[in-house]
Amino acid sequence: MVELDKYPSFITIDGGEGGTGATFQELQDGVGLPLFTALPIVSGMLEKYGIRDKVKLAASGKLVTPDKIAIALGLGADFVNIARGMMISVGCIMSQQCHMNTCPVGVATTDAKKEKALIVGEKQYRVTNYVTSLA
């Protein structure tokens, strides 16, 4: 990267805490470093090679509350992904069926019948309240 002066716009660090229901349980529980361990390592490596100002770091993985987001930002993240919090705010019940297209509440499915369970007009207020609570 340094030799060619070509860098990614950002790197997303997704902790090894099992942040998705769209994978197998073995992968959720046994792969990777915890997010708060990995962030300073990656940030430090970018600094070591003098490219920290060229590459943004995103943090992802169980960042649902303002305190966790603040910790991630303090450990080197430039921005965060908050998929889990958004999913919960629209009604996700963590049934761990995302990868099977059988989400019972219509959040993670392409099944037209199951999609009807997600009533956007009702959920928009919950999403607004959640995002506002993060400020």
N, CA, C and O atoms as a GROMACS GRO file, in nm:
protein
  540
    1MET      N    1   0.082  -0.119   0.000
    1MET     CA    2   0.000   0.000   0.000
    1MET      C    3   0.087   0.125   0.000
    1MET      O    4   0.066   0.216  -0.080
    2VAL      N    5   0.184   0.128   0.089
    2VAL     CA    6   0.267   0.247   0.101
    2VAL      C    7   0.347   0.269  -0.027
    2VAL      O    8   0.356   0.381  -0.077
    3GLU      N    9   0.405   0.161  -0.081
    3GLU     CA   10   0.484   0.170  -0.204
    3GLU      C   11   0.403   0.226  -0.320
    3GLU      O   12   0.452   0.310  -0.396
    4LEU      N   13   0.281   0.180  -0.334
    4LEU     CA   14   0.196   0.221  -0.446
    4LEU      C   15   0.114   0.346  -0.416
    4LEU      O   16   0.049   0.401  -0.504
    5ASP      N   17   0.117   0.389  -0.291
    5ASP     CA   18   0.036   0.503  -0.245
    5ASP      C   19  -0.113   0.479  -0.275
    5ASP      O   20  -0.184   0.570  -0.318
    6LYS      N   21  -0.158   0.356  -0.252
    6LYS     CA   22  -0.297   0.315  -0.271
    6LYS      C   23  -0.349   0.257  -0.140
    6LYS      O   24  -0.289   0.165  -0.085
    7TYR      N   25  -0.459   0.312  -0.092
    7TYR     CA   26  -0.512   0.271   0.038
    7TYR      C   27  -0.663   0.249   0.030
    7TYR      O   28  -0.730   0.310  -0.052
    8PRO      N   29  -0.714   0.163   0.115
    8PRO     CA   30  -0.860   0.152   0.122
    8PRO      C   31  -0.916   0.277   0.188
    8PRO      O   32  -0.848   0.342   0.268
    9SER      N   33  -1.038   0.312   0.156
    9SER     CA   34  -1.102   0.427   0.220
    9SER      C   35  -1.123   0.401   0.368
    9SER      O   36  -1.108   0.491   0.451
   10PHE      N   37  -1.157   0.276   0.401
   10PHE     CA   38  -1.179   0.240   0.541
   10PHE      C   39  -1.158   0.090   0.559
   10PHE      O   40  -1.159   0.013   0.464
   11ILE      N   41  -1.138   0.052   0.685
   11ILE     CA   42  -1.131  -0.088   0.726
   11ILE      C   43  -1.235  -0.104   0.837
   11ILE      O   44  -1.239  -0.025   0.931
   12THR      N   45  -1.317  -0.206   0.825
   12THR     CA   46  -1.415  -0.233   0.930
   12THR      C   47  -1.363  -0.344   1.019
   12THR      O   48  -1.329  -0.453   0.972
   13ILE      N   49  -1.356  -0.317   1.148
   13ILE     CA   50  -1.316  -0.416   1.247
   13ILE      C   51  -1.445  -0.467   1.311
   13ILE      O   52  -1.514  -0.393   1.381
   14ASP      N   53  -1.476  -0.592   1.287
   14ASP     CA   54  -1.594  -0.655   1.345
   14ASP      C   55  -1.545  -0.755   1.447
   14ASP      O   56  -1.483  -0.855   1.411
   15GLY      N   57  -1.572  -0.731   1.572
   15GLY     CA   58  -1.520  -0.814   1.680
   15GLY      C   59  -1.562  -0.959   1.671
   15GLY      O   60  -1.660  -0.993   1.604
   16GLY      N   61  -1.488  -1.043   1.739
   16GLY     CA   62  -1.514  -1.186   1.739
   16GLY      C   63  -1.618  -1.227   1.841
   16GLY      O   64  -1.617  -1.341   1.889
   17GLU      N   65  -1.709  -1.136   1.876
   17GLU     CA   66  -1.810  -1.165   1.977
   17GLU      C   67  -1.937  -1.227   1.919
   17GLU      O   68  -2.037  -1.238   1.989
   18GLY      N   69  -1.934  -1.268   1.794
   18GLY     CA   70  -2.053  -1.329   1.735
   18GLY      C   71  -2.160  -1.227   1.705
   18GLY      O   72  -2.272  -1.237   1.756
   19GLY      N   73  -2.129  -1.128   1.623
   19GLY     CA   74  -2.220  -1.018   1.599
   19GLY      C   75  -2.330  -1.042   1.497
   19GLY      O   76  -2.402  -0.948   1.464
   20THR      N   77  -2.346  -1.161   1.445
   20THR     CA   78  -2.450  -1.184   1.346
   20THR      C   79  -2.518  -1.319   1.367
   20THR      O   80  -2.455  -1.416   1.407
   21GLY      N   81  -2.646  -1.322   1.338
   21GLY     CA   82  -2.719  -1.448   1.344
   21GLY      C   83  -2.716  -1.516   1.208
   21GLY      O   84  -2.774  -1.624   1.191
   22ALA      N   85  -2.650  -1.454   1.111
   22ALA     CA   86  -2.648  -1.507   0.975
   22ALA      C   87  -2.526  -1.596   0.950
   22ALA      O   88  -2.473  -1.598   0.839
   23THR      N   89  -2.484  -1.666   1.050
   23THR     CA   90  -2.372  -1.759   1.035
   23THR      C   91  -2.391  -1.878   1.129
   23THR      O   92  -2.490  -1.885   1.202
   24PHE      N   93  -2.299  -1.969   1.125
   24PHE     CA   94  -2.307  -2.087   1.208
   24PHE      C   95  -2.258  -2.058   1.350
   24PHE      O   96  -2.169  -1.975   1.369
   25GLN      N   97  -2.317  -2.124   1.448
   25GLN     CA   98  -2.284  -2.101   1.589
   25GLN      C   99  -2.134  -2.118   1.615
   25GLN      O  100  -2.077  -2.042   1.694
   26GLU      N  101  -2.071  -2.215   1.551
   26GLU     CA  102  -1.928  -2.239   1.572
   26GLU      C  103  -1.846  -2.117   1.534
   26GLU      O  104  -1.747  -2.085   1.600
   27LEU      N  105  -1.886  -2.049   1.428
   27LEU     CA  106  -1.814  -1.929   1.386
   27LEU      C  107  -1.846  -1.810   1.476
   27LEU      O  108  -1.760  -1.726   1.500
   28GLN      N  109  -1.968  -1.803   1.526
   28GLN     CA  110  -2.007  -1.693   1.613
   28GLN      C  111  -1.925  -1.694   1.741
   28GLN      O  112  -1.886  -1.589   1.792
   29ASP      N  113  -1.899  -1.811   1.792
   29ASP     CA  114  -1.840  -1.822   1.925
   29ASP      C  115  -1.689  -1.844   1.928
   29ASP      O  116  -1.628  -1.828   2.034
   30GLY      N  117  -1.627  -1.879   1.816
   30GLY     CA  118  -1.488  -1.919   1.827
   30GLY      C  119  -1.389  -1.857   1.730
   30GLY      O  120  -1.278  -1.910   1.716
   31VAL      N  121  -1.424  -1.748   1.664
   31VAL     CA  122  -1.333  -1.690   1.565
   31VAL      C  123  -1.309  -1.543   1.597
   31VAL      O  124  -1.403  -1.469   1.624
   32GLY      N  125  -1.184  -1.501   1.592
   32GLY     CA  126  -1.151  -1.359   1.602
   32GLY      C  127  -1.122  -1.308   1.741
   32GLY      O  128  -1.142  -1.377   1.841
   33LEU      N  129  -1.075  -1.185   1.744
   33LEU     CA  130  -1.046  -1.114   1.869
   33LEU      C  131  -1.166  -1.031   1.910
   33LEU      O  132  -1.247  -0.993   1.825
   34PRO      N  133  -1.179  -1.002   2.038
   34PRO     CA  134  -1.284  -0.908   2.080
   34PRO      C  135  -1.259  -0.771   2.015
   34PRO      O  136  -1.144  -0.731   1.995
   35LEU      N  137  -1.364  -0.702   1.984
   35LEU     CA  138  -1.356  -0.572   1.917
   35LEU      C  139  -1.265  -0.475   1.991
   35LEU      O  140  -1.180  -0.410   1.930
   36PHE      N  141  -1.283  -0.464   2.123
   36PHE     CA  142  -1.207  -0.365   2.199
   36PHE      C  143  -1.060  -0.403   2.213
   36PHE      O  144  -0.978  -0.319   2.252
   37THR      N  145  -1.025  -0.525   2.182
   37THR     CA  146  -0.884  -0.567   2.175
   37THR      C  147  -0.828  -0.537   2.036
   37THR      O  148  -0.715  -0.490   2.023
   38ALA      N  149  -0.906  -0.565   1.933
   38ALA     CA  150  -0.860  -0.551   1.795
   38ALA      C  151  -0.845  -0.406   1.750
   38ALA      O  152  -0.752  -0.374   1.675
   39LEU      N  153  -0.934  -0.318   1.794
   39LEU     CA  154  -0.930  -0.179   1.747
   39LEU      C  155  -0.795  -0.110   1.770
   39LEU      O  156  -0.738  -0.057   1.675
   40PRO      N  157  -0.743  -0.110   1.893
   40PRO     CA  158  -0.615  -0.041   1.912
   40PRO      C  159  -0.499  -0.109   1.839
   40PRO      O  160  -0.401  -0.043   1.803
   41ILE      N  161  -0.508  -0.240   1.817
   41ILE     CA  162  -0.403  -0.310   1.743
   41ILE      C  163  -0.399  -0.261   1.598
   41ILE      O  164  -0.293  -0.226   1.547
   42VAL      N  165  -0.515  -0.258   1.535
   42VAL     CA  166  -0.521  -0.215   1.395
   42VAL      C  167  -0.486  -0.067   1.382
   42VAL      O  168  -0.411  -0.028   1.293
   43SER      N  169  -0.540   0.014   1.471
   43SER     CA  170  -0.509   0.158   1.468
   43SER      C  171  -0.359   0.180   1.486
   43SER      O  172  -0.299   0.262   1.417
   44GLY      N  173  -0.300   0.106   1.578
   44GLY     CA  174  -0.156   0.117   1.602
   44GLY      C  175  -0.072   0.076   1.483
   44GLY      O  176   0.030   0.138   1.454
   45MET      N  177  -0.115  -0.029   1.413
   45MET     CA  178  -0.041  -0.073   1.294
   45MET      C  179  -0.049   0.032   1.183
   45MET      O  180   0.050   0.058   1.114
   46LEU      N  181  -0.165   0.091   1.167
   46LEU     CA  182  -0.178   0.197   1.067
   46LEU      C  183  -0.090   0.316   1.103
   46LEU      O  184  -0.028   0.378   1.015
   47GLU      N  185  -0.084   0.349   1.232
   47GLU     CA  186   0.004   0.458   1.277
   47GLU      C  187   0.150   0.423   1.256
   47GLU      O  188   0.229   0.506   1.211
   48LYS      N  189   0.187   0.299   1.287
   48LYS     CA  190   0.325   0.254   1.271
   48LYS      C  191   0.374   0.274   1.128
   48LYS      O  192   0.490   0.312   1.106
   49TYR      N  193   0.288   0.249   1.032
   49TYR     CA  194   0.327   0.262   0.892
   49TYR      C  195   0.294   0.400   0.833
   49TYR      O  196   0.306   0.422   0.713
   50GLY      N  197   0.251   0.492   0.920
   50GLY     CA  198   0.227   0.629   0.878
   50GLY      C  199   0.108   0.651   0.786
   50GLY      O  200   0.106   0.745   0.708
   51ILE      N  201   0.010   0.563   0.797
   51ILE     CA  202  -0.106   0.576   0.708
   51ILE      C  203  -0.238   0.589   0.784
   51ILE      O  204  -0.346   0.578   0.725
   52ARG      N  205  -0.230   0.612   0.914
   52ARG     CA  206  -0.353   0.621   0.993
   52ARG      C  207  -0.443   0.734   0.945
   52ARG      O  208  -0.566   0.722   0.949
   53ASP      N  209  -0.384   0.843   0.898
   53ASP     CA  210  -0.465   0.956   0.850
   53ASP      C  211  -0.527   0.930   0.713
   53ASP      O  212  -0.615   1.004   0.670
   54LYS      N  213  -0.482   0.826   0.644
   54LYS     CA  214  -0.534   0.794   0.511
   54LYS      C  215  -0.645   0.690   0.513
   54LYS      O  216  -0.724   0.680   0.419
   55VAL      N  217  -0.653   0.612   0.620
   55VAL     CA  218  -0.748   0.501   0.628
   55VAL      C  219  -0.837   0.519   0.750
   55VAL      O  220  -0.788   0.526   0.862
   56LYS      N  221  -0.967   0.526   0.729
   56LYS     CA  222  -1.063   0.537   0.839
   56LYS      C  223  -1.090   0.398   0.896
   56LYS      O  224  -1.086   0.298   0.824
   57LEU      N  225  -1.116   0.394   1.027
   57LEU     CA  226  -1.150   0.267   1.093
   57LEU      C  227  -1.296   0.269   1.136
   57LEU      O  228  -1.342   0.363   1.202
   58ALA      N  229  -1.368   0.166   1.098
   58ALA     CA  230  -1.506   0.148   1.142
   58ALA      C  231  -1.508   0.037   1.246
   58ALA      O  232  -1.434  -0.061   1.234
   59ALA      N  233  -1.591   0.052   1.346
   59ALA     CA  234  -1.608  -0.052   1.449
   59ALA      C  235  -1.747  -0.112   1.434
   59ALA      O  236  -1.845  -0.041   1.409
   60SER      N  237  -1.754  -0.243   1.450
   60SER     CA  238  -1.881  -0.312   1.435
   60SER      C  239  -1.885  -0.432   1.529
   60SER      O  240  -1.782  -0.494   1.555
   61GLY      N  241  -2.002  -0.462   1.580
   61GLY     CA  242  -2.017  -0.580   1.664
   61GLY      C  243  -2.066  -0.548   1.803
   61GLY      O  244  -1.988  -0.510   1.891
   62LYS      N  245  -2.195  -0.562   1.824
   62LYS     CA  246  -2.259  -0.541   1.954
   62LYS      C  247  -2.243  -0.400   2.009
   62LYS      O  248  -2.236  -0.380   2.130
   63LEU      N  249  -2.237  -0.302   1.921
   63LEU     CA  250  -2.231  -0.163   1.964
   63LEU      C  251  -2.374  -0.110   1.964
   63LEU      O  252  -2.419  -0.047   1.868
   64VAL      N  253  -2.444  -0.135   2.072
   64VAL     CA  254  -2.586  -0.104   2.080
   64VAL      C  255  -2.614   0.019   2.165
   64VAL      O  256  -2.712   0.089   2.141
   65THR      N  257  -2.530   0.046   2.262
   65THR     CA  258  -2.554   0.154   2.357
   65THR      C  259  -2.449   0.265   2.343
   65THR      O  260  -2.339   0.240   2.293
   66PRO      N  261  -2.484   0.387   2.386
   66PRO     CA  262  -2.391   0.499   2.374
   66PRO      C  263  -2.255   0.474   2.440
   66PRO      O  264  -2.153   0.518   2.389
   67ASP      N  265  -2.254   0.405   2.553
   67ASP     CA  266  -2.126   0.381   2.622
   67ASP      C  267  -2.034   0.292   2.540
   67ASP      O  268  -1.914   0.316   2.533
   68LYS      N  269  -2.089   0.189   2.477
   68LYS     CA  270  -2.006   0.100   2.393
   68LYS      C  271  -1.955   0.174   2.270
   68LYS      O  272  -1.841   0.155   2.227
   69ILE      N  273  -2.039   0.259   2.213
   69ILE     CA  274  -1.997   0.339   2.098
   69ILE      C  275  -1.885   0.433   2.138
   69ILE      O  276  -1.787   0.448   2.064
   70ALA      N  277  -1.897   0.497   2.254
   70ALA     CA  278  -1.793   0.589   2.302
   70ALA      C  279  -1.661   0.516   2.324
   70ALA      O  280  -1.554   0.569   2.293
   71ILE      N  281  -1.667   0.395   2.378
   71ILE     CA  282  -1.544   0.316   2.400
   71ILE      C  283  -1.478   0.287   2.265
   71ILE      O  284  -1.357   0.302   2.250
   72ALA      N  285  -1.557   0.244   2.168
   72ALA     CA  286  -1.502   0.212   2.035
   72ALA      C  287  -1.436   0.335   1.974
   72ALA      O  288  -1.327   0.326   1.917
   73LEU      N  289  -1.501   0.449   1.984
   73LEU     CA  290  -1.443   0.572   1.930
   73LEU      C  291  -1.315   0.610   2.005
   73LEU      O  292  -1.219   0.657   1.945
   74GLY      N  293  -1.315   0.589   2.135
   74GLY     CA  294  -1.197   0.618   2.216
   74GLY      C  295  -1.080   0.526   2.187
   74GLY      O  296  -0.964   0.564   2.208
   75LEU      N  297  -1.108   0.406   2.140
   75LEU     CA  298  -1.002   0.309   2.109
   75LEU      C  299  -0.952   0.318   1.965
   75LEU      O  300  -0.868   0.239   1.922
   76GLY      N  301  -1.004   0.415   1.890
   76GLY     CA  302  -0.950   0.437   1.757
   76GLY      C  303  -1.047   0.435   1.642
   76GLY      O  304  -1.009   0.467   1.529
   77ALA      N  305  -1.172   0.398   1.666
   77ALA     CA  306  -1.269   0.397   1.555
   77ALA      C  307  -1.302   0.539   1.512
   77ALA      O  308  -1.315   0.629   1.595
   78ASP      N  309  -1.314   0.558   1.383
   78ASP     CA  310  -1.358   0.687   1.330
   78ASP      C  311  -1.510   0.694   1.320
   78ASP      O  312  -1.569   0.801   1.328
   79PHE      N  313  -1.572   0.578   1.304
   79PHE     CA  314  -1.718   0.569   1.301
   79PHE      C  315  -1.757   0.426   1.336
   79PHE      O  316  -1.673   0.336   1.339
   80VAL      N  317  -1.886   0.406   1.363
   80VAL     CA  318  -1.934   0.273   1.404
   80VAL      C  319  -2.052   0.229   1.318
   80VAL      O  320  -2.124   0.311   1.260
   81ASN      N  321  -2.070   0.098   1.312
   81ASN     CA  322  -2.189   0.038   1.250
   81ASN      C  323  -2.279  -0.007   1.364
   81ASN      O  324  -2.231  -0.065   1.462
   82ILE      N  325  -2.407   0.018   1.354
   82ILE     CA  326  -2.498  -0.019   1.462
   82ILE      C  327  -2.613  -0.107   1.413
   82ILE      O  328  -2.730  -0.079   1.442
   83ALA      N  329  -2.582  -0.210   1.338
   83ALA     CA  330  -2.684  -0.296   1.280
   83ALA      C  331  -2.772  -0.363   1.386
   83ALA      O  332  -2.894  -0.365   1.373
   84ARG      N  333  -2.710  -0.418   1.490
   84ARG     CA  334  -2.788  -0.492   1.592
   84ARG      C  335  -2.891  -0.400   1.658
   84ARG      O  336  -3.008  -0.438   1.672
   85GLY      N  337  -2.850  -0.284   1.698
   85GLY     CA  338  -2.942  -0.190   1.762
   85GLY      C  339  -3.057  -0.152   1.671
   85GLY      O  340  -3.172  -0.141   1.714
   86MET      N  341  -3.025  -0.130   1.544
   86MET     CA  342  -3.130  -0.096   1.447
   86MET      C  343  -3.225  -0.214   1.429
   86MET      O  344  -3.347  -0.195   1.420
   87MET      N  345  -3.170  -0.335   1.422
   87MET     CA  346  -3.256  -0.453   1.405
   87MET      C  347  -3.349  -0.471   1.525
   87MET      O  348  -3.467  -0.500   1.509
   88ILE      N  349  -3.295  -0.453   1.644
   88ILE     CA  350  -3.378  -0.466   1.764
   88ILE      C  351  -3.486  -0.358   1.765
   88ILE      O  352  -3.600  -0.385   1.803
   89SER      N  353  -3.450  -0.237   1.723
   89SER     CA  354  -3.548  -0.129   1.725
   89SER      C  355  -3.665  -0.153   1.628
   89SER      O  356  -3.774  -0.100   1.650
   90VAL      N  357  -3.644  -0.231   1.523
   90VAL     CA  358  -3.755  -0.263   1.433
   90VAL      C  359  -3.825  -0.393   1.470
   90VAL      O  360  -3.918  -0.435   1.401
   91GLY      N  361  -3.781  -0.456   1.578
   91GLY     CA  362  -3.854  -0.572   1.628
   91GLY      C  363  -3.783  -0.706   1.623
   91GLY      O  364  -3.845  -0.808   1.651
   92CYS      N  365  -3.655  -0.708   1.588
   92CYS     CA  366  -3.581  -0.834   1.585
   92CYS      C  367  -3.585  -0.899   1.724
   92CYS      O  368  -3.564  -0.832   1.825
   93ILE      N  369  -3.613  -1.028   1.728
   93ILE     CA  370  -3.618  -1.100   1.856
   93ILE      C  371  -3.500  -1.196   1.871
   93ILE      O  372  -3.501  -1.283   1.959
   94MET      N  373  -3.399  -1.181   1.787
   94MET     CA  374  -3.277  -1.262   1.793
   94MET      C  375  -3.308  -1.412   1.789
   94MET      O  376  -3.256  -1.489   1.869
   95SER      N  377  -3.392  -1.452   1.695
   95SER     CA  378  -3.427  -1.594   1.684
   95SER      C  379  -3.318  -1.676   1.616
   95SER      O  380  -3.328  -1.798   1.605
   96GLN      N  381  -3.212  -1.608   1.569
   96GLN     CA  382  -3.097  -1.675   1.506
   96GLN      C  383  -3.137  -1.756   1.383
   96GLN      O  384  -3.082  -1.863   1.357
   97GLN      N  385  -3.233  -1.704   1.307
   97GLN     CA  386  -3.278  -1.772   1.186
   97GLN      C  387  -3.250  -1.691   1.060
   97GLN      O  388  -3.301  -1.723   0.953
   98CYS      N  389  -3.168  -1.587   1.072
   98CYS     CA  390  -3.140  -1.497   0.959
   98CYS      C  391  -3.093  -1.573   0.835
   98CYS      O  392  -3.139  -1.547   0.724
   99HIS      N  393  -3.002  -1.665   0.855
   99HIS     CA  394  -2.943  -1.736   0.742
   99HIS      C  395  -3.036  -1.841   0.680
   99HIS      O  396  -3.003  -1.901   0.578
  100MET      N  397  -3.152  -1.864   0.742
  100MET     CA  398  -3.245  -1.965   0.690
  100MET      C  399  -3.366  -1.903   0.621
  100MET      O  400  -3.452  -1.975   0.571
  101ASN      N  401  -3.372  -1.768   0.617
  101ASN     CA  402  -3.484  -1.698   0.554
  101ASN      C  403  -3.617  -1.728   0.622
  101ASN      O  404  -3.722  -1.727   0.558
  102THR      N  405  -3.612  -1.755   0.752
  102THR     CA  406  -3.734  -1.790   0.826
  102THR      C  407  -3.759  -1.696   0.944
  102THR      O  408  -3.823  -1.736   1.041
  103CYS      N  409  -3.710  -1.575   0.937
  103CYS     CA  410  -3.727  -1.478   1.046
  103CYS      C  411  -3.876  -1.464   1.079
  103CYS      O  412  -3.955  -1.423   0.994
  104PRO      N  413  -3.916  -1.496   1.203
  104PRO     CA  414  -4.058  -1.494   1.237
  104PRO      C  415  -4.119  -1.355   1.246
  104PRO      O  416  -4.241  -1.341   1.243
  105VAL      N  417  -4.036  -1.250   1.257
  105VAL     CA  418  -4.090  -1.114   1.269
  105VAL      C  419  -4.067  -1.031   1.143
  105VAL      O  420  -4.098  -0.912   1.142
  106GLY      N  421  -4.014  -1.092   1.037
  106GLY     CA  422  -4.002  -1.025   0.909
  106GLY      C  423  -3.884  -0.932   0.892
  106GLY      O  424  -3.877  -0.862   0.791
  107VAL      N  425  -3.792  -0.928   0.987
  107VAL     CA  426  -3.678  -0.837   0.978
  107VAL      C  427  -3.575  -0.886   0.877
  107VAL      O  428  -3.527  -0.809   0.794
  108ALA      N  429  -3.541  -1.014   0.883
  108ALA     CA  430  -3.436  -1.070   0.796
  108ALA      C  431  -3.492  -1.184   0.712
  108ALA      O  432  -3.462  -1.301   0.735
  109THR      N  433  -3.573  -1.148   0.614
  109THR     CA  434  -3.631  -1.249   0.527
  109THR      C  435  -3.664  -1.189   0.391
  109THR      O  436  -3.682  -1.068   0.378
  110THR      N  437  -3.673  -1.273   0.293
  110THR     CA  438  -3.723  -1.232   0.162
  110THR      C  439  -3.853  -1.305   0.130
  110THR      O  440  -3.906  -1.296   0.020
  111ASP      N  441  -3.904  -1.377   0.229
  111ASP     CA  442  -4.031  -1.448   0.216
  111ASP      C  443  -4.144  -1.343   0.225
  111ASP      O  444  -4.162  -1.280   0.329
  112ALA      N  445  -4.219  -1.327   0.117
  112ALA     CA  446  -4.322  -1.223   0.110
  112ALA      C  447  -4.424  -1.235   0.224
  112ALA      O  448  -4.470  -1.133   0.277
  113LYS      N  449  -4.459  -1.356   0.261
  113LYS     CA  450  -4.557  -1.376   0.369
  113LYS      C  451  -4.499  -1.330   0.503
  113LYS      O  452  -4.567  -1.262   0.580
  114LYS      N  453  -4.375  -1.366   0.530
  114LYS     CA  454  -4.312  -1.328   0.657
  114LYS      C  455  -4.279  -1.178   0.661
  114LYS      O  456  -4.280  -1.118   0.768
  115GLU      N  457  -4.251  -1.118   0.546
  115GLU     CA  458  -4.222  -0.975   0.540
  115GLU      C  459  -4.340  -0.892   0.589
  115GLU      O  460  -4.320  -0.781   0.641
  116LYS      N  461  -4.460  -0.943   0.575
  116LYS     CA  462  -4.580  -0.870   0.618
  116LYS      C  463  -4.583  -0.848   0.769
  116LYS      O  464  -4.656  -0.761   0.817
  117ALA      N  465  -4.505  -0.925   0.843
  117ALA     CA  466  -4.500  -0.908   0.989
  117ALA      C  467  -4.429  -0.778   1.028
  117ALA      O  468  -4.448  -0.728   1.139
  118LEU      N  469  -4.349  -0.723   0.938
  118LEU     CA  470  -4.276  -0.600   0.966
  118LEU      C  471  -4.355  -0.481   0.911
  118LEU      O  472  -4.358  -0.458   0.790
  119ILE      N  473  -4.419  -0.409   1.000
  119ILE     CA  474  -4.503  -0.295   0.960
  119ILE      C  475  -4.420  -0.168   0.976
  119ILE      O  476  -4.407  -0.114   1.087
  120VAL      N  477  -4.367  -0.120   0.866
  120VAL     CA  478  -4.273  -0.008   0.866
  120VAL      C  479  -4.334   0.116   0.930
  120VAL      O  480  -4.266   0.185   1.006
  121GLY      N  481  -4.459   0.146   0.901
  121GLY     CA  482  -4.524   0.264   0.957
  121GLY      C  483  -4.525   0.266   1.109
  121GLY      O  484  -4.522   0.374   1.170
  122GLU      N  485  -4.530   0.150   1.171
  122GLU     CA  486  -4.528   0.141   1.317
  122GLU      C  487  -4.385   0.145   1.371
  122GLU      O  488  -4.360   0.204   1.477
  123LYS      N  489  -4.293   0.084   1.299
  123LYS     CA  490  -4.155   0.071   1.348
  123LYS      C  491  -4.073   0.199   1.331
  123LYS      O  492  -3.972   0.216   1.400
  124GLN      N  493  -4.114   0.289   1.242
  124GLN     CA  494  -4.034   0.408   1.216
  124GLN      C  495  -4.013   0.491   1.343
  124GLN      O  496  -3.908   0.554   1.358
  125TYR      N  497  -4.109   0.493   1.432
  125TYR     CA  498  -4.096   0.572   1.555
  125TYR      C  499  -3.996   0.507   1.651
  125TYR      O  500  -3.922   0.577   1.720
  126ARG      N  501  -3.994   0.376   1.654
  126ARG     CA  502  -3.898   0.306   1.739
  126ARG      C  503  -3.756   0.330   1.690
  126ARG      O  504  -3.665   0.350   1.770
  127VAL      N  505  -3.737   0.328   1.559
  127VAL     CA  506  -3.604   0.354   1.502
  127VAL      C  507  -3.561   0.497   1.534
  127VAL      O  508  -3.448   0.521   1.574
  128THR      N  509  -3.652   0.592   1.516
  128THR     CA  510  -3.622   0.732   1.546
  128THR      C  511  -3.583   0.748   1.693
  128THR      O  512  -3.485   0.815   1.724
  129ASN      N  513  -3.658   0.687   1.782
  129ASN     CA  514  -3.628   0.696   1.925
  129ASN      C  515  -3.492   0.634   1.957
  129ASN      O  516  -3.417   0.689   2.038
  130TYR      N  517  -3.462   0.521   1.895
  130TYR     CA  518  -3.333   0.456   1.920
  130TYR      C  519  -3.217   0.544   1.875
  130TYR      O  520  -3.123   0.567   1.951
  131VAL      N  521  -3.225   0.594   1.754
  131VAL     CA  522  -3.116   0.677   1.701
  131VAL      C  523  -3.101   0.804   1.785
  131VAL      O  524  -2.989   0.847   1.813
  132THR      N  525  -3.212   0.863   1.826
  132THR     CA  526  -3.207   0.983   1.911
  132THR      C  527  -3.141   0.953   2.044
  132THR      O  528  -3.069   1.037   2.098
  133SER      N  529  -3.163   0.834   2.098
  133SER     CA  530  -3.105   0.798   2.228
  133SER      C  531  -2.953   0.784   2.223
  133SER      O  532  -2.887   0.788   2.326
  134LEU      N  533  -2.898   0.767   2.104
  134LEU     CA  534  -2.754   0.752   2.090
  134LEU      C  535  -2.681   0.886   2.093
  134LEU      O  536  -2.559   0.890   2.113
  135ALA      N  537  -2.753   0.994   2.074
  135ALA     CA  538  -2.690   1.127   2.067
  135ALA      C  539  -2.648   1.178   2.204
  135ALA      O  540  -2.594   1.288   2.214
   0.00000   0.00000   0.00000
